[in-house]
Amino acid sequence: MTLHRILFVCMGNICRSPTAEGVFRKLLAEEGDGLVVEVDSAGTHGYHVGSPPDARAMRAAQRRGLDISRLRARKVAPEDFERFDLVLAMDEENLAILSRLCPPERSSSLKLFLEYGTLGERNVPDPYYGGDNGFEHVLDLIEDASRGLLRELRRLQLGR
């Protein structure tokens, strides 16, 4: 079995990327069919290092049967670019930051997470300064892209 290592990245690692980590972990547990995947999340900025996810993100996730309360924010580290096969940015701004940090020989590992989605959006919007509806929209986008990512990992596992 091929081990896949995936890192989800947003700005502070308290809203979007921990939500993506939690959603994808749950999807793997329910539908992963033996795929071996290591999943983590991080932020491009160190504003919230060591903090749990935003309370609104945790509540929105909980409403969908997902507990992300044990996750803790961390900042992207140089070794992440070597360790992870895919580094998935939540938006173009964070993708640009990751591109500047990433060694050129590893740049093919960088992508926008929503490239795996089917809803026609490129960026997972940052819900931090908005209301609860923003967190629900983020979950919709992340759940959709997670299903697409899982399909891609299955395809790679089968070598097609």
C-alpha positions in Angstrom: 0.0 0.0 0.0 1.2 3.5 -0.9 1.3 5.9 2.0 -0.1 9.3 1.1 0.8 12.3 3.3 -1.5 15.4 3.0 -1.2 18.8 4.7 -4.1 21.2 4.6 -3.1 24.9 5.0 -4.9 28.1 5.7 -3.7 31.3 7.3 -4.0 30.8 11.1 -4.9 27.0 11.3 -8.0 27.6 13.4 -10.9 27.6 10.9 -10.5 26.2 7.4 -7.5 23.9 7.6 -8.4 22.1 10.8 -11.9 21.7 9.5 -10.5 20.1 6.3 -8.2 17.9 8.4 -11.2 16.7 10.5 -13.6 16.2 7.5 -11.0 14.3 5.6 -10.0 12.1 8.5 -13.7 11.2 9.0 -14.2 10.5 5.3 -11.2 8.2 5.3 -12.5 6.4 8.4 -15.9 5.9 6.8 -15.0 5.4 3.1 -11.2 5.0 2.8 -11.4 1.3 2.0 -7.9 0.6 3.4 -6.2 3.7 2.0 -3.1 4.6 4.1 -3.2 8.4 4.5 -1.4 10.6 7.0 -3.3 13.9 7.4 -2.3 17.1 9.2 -3.0 20.9 9.0 -1.1 24.0 9.5 -1.2 27.8 9.0 1.1 30.1 7.0 1.1 32.5 10.0 1.8 31.8 13.6 -0.9 33.9 15.1 -2.7 31.0 17.0 0.1 28.4 17.5 -1.1 25.9 20.2 -4.7 27.1 20.1 -7.7 24.9 19.4 -9.9 25.6 16.4 -12.2 28.6 16.5 -15.3 27.8 18.6 -17.6 28.6 15.7 -15.7 26.1 13.5 -15.9 23.5 16.2 -19.7 24.1 16.6 -20.3 23.9 12.8 -18.3 20.7 12.6 -20.1 19.2 15.6 -23.5 19.8 13.9 -22.2 17.5 11.2 -21.0 14.8 13.6 -17.4 15.9 13.6 -15.2 16.6 16.6 -12.1 18.8 15.8 -11.6 20.0 19.4 -8.4 18.1 20.0 -6.6 19.7 17.1 -4.1 22.5 17.8 -2.8 25.2 15.5 0.7 25.1 14.2 2.7 27.0 11.6 4.0 25.5 8.4 7.6 24.3 8.9 10.3 23.9 6.2 10.3 20.2 6.7 6.6 20.0 5.8 7.5 20.4 2.2 9.7 17.3 2.3 7.3 15.2 4.5 4.0 15.8 2.7 3.1 14.5 -0.8 0.4 17.1 -1.1 0.3 20.5 0.5 -3.3 21.8 -0.1 -3.9 25.5 0.3 -7.4 26.8 1.1 -7.0 29.9 -1.1 -4.8 31.6 -3.6 -3.2 34.0 -1.1 -2.0 31.1 1.1 -0.9 29.2 -2.0 1.3 32.2 -3.0 2.9 32.2 0.5 3.5 28.5 0.3 5.0 28.9 -3.2 7.6 31.3 -1.8 8.5 29.0 1.1 8.6 25.8 -0.8 11.8 24.5 -2.3 11.5 24.6 -6.1 12.0 20.9 -6.5 8.9 20.2 -4.3 6.6 22.8 -5.9 4.6 20.1 -7.7 3.2 19.1 -4.3 1.4 22.5 -3.9 -2.2 22.8 -5.0 -5.4 24.6 -4.2 -7.6 22.2 -2.2 -10.7 23.1 -4.2 -9.1 21.8 -7.4 -10.6 18.5 -6.1 -14.0 20.1 -5.7 -17.0 20.1 -8.1 -18.8 23.3 -6.9 -16.9 25.7 -9.2 -15.1 27.7 -6.6 -11.3 28.1 -6.3 -11.0 29.5 -2.8 -12.3 28.3 0.5 -13.3 31.7 2.0 -12.1 32.7 5.4 -15.1 32.7 7.7 -13.2 34.2 10.7 -14.7 37.7 10.4 -18.2 36.6 9.3 -21.2 34.8 10.9 -22.1 31.2 11.4 -23.3 30.8 7.8 -19.8 31.3 6.6 -18.7 28.2 8.6 -21.5 26.2 7.0 -20.4 27.2 3.5 -16.8 26.3 4.3 -18.0 22.9 5.4 -19.9 22.4 2.2 -16.9 23.3 0.1 -14.5 21.1 2.2 -16.8 18.1 2.2 -17.2 18.3 -1.6 -13.4 18.7 -2.2 -12.7 15.9 0.3 -14.8 13.5 -1.7 -12.9 14.5 -4.9 -9.5 14.1 -3.1 -10.5 10.7 -1.9 -11.5 9.7 -5.5 -8.1 10.9 -6.7 -6.2 8.9 -4.0 -8.2 5.8 -4.9 -7.2 6.3 -8.6 -3.6 6.7 -7.6 -3.7 3.6 -5.4 -5.1 1.6 -8.3 -2.4 3.0 -10.6 -4.8 4.4 -13.2 
